[in-house]
Amino acid sequence: MNKILKAARTRSALVAAIAATAATSALAAVDTAPVTAALTEAGTAAAVVGSAVLVVVVGIKCFKYIRSAM
C-alpha cells in the first residue's frame, strides 16, 4: 500500500512539474513591448499634467504674495 501511495505522490509531483514548466514556457512567449511603450507614454503625459498643475499653484501663490506686499 505504501508503495502505491508513494508512486502516486511521485507521479502527481511529476505531472505538476510538467504543467508548471509548460505554463512558464507559454508565458515566456508574451511580448511586453506594447505594454512598456504605453506605460512610458502614460508617464510622460502624467509629467506634463503635473508640471502644469505645479505652475498654476506656484503662480497663484506668487500672485497672492505680490498682492499682499502692495
Secondary structure, DSSP 8 states (H G I E B T S, - for coil): -HHHHHHHHHHHHHHHHHHHHHHHHHHHT---HHHHHHHHHHHHHHHHHHHHHHHHHHHHHHHHHHHHH-
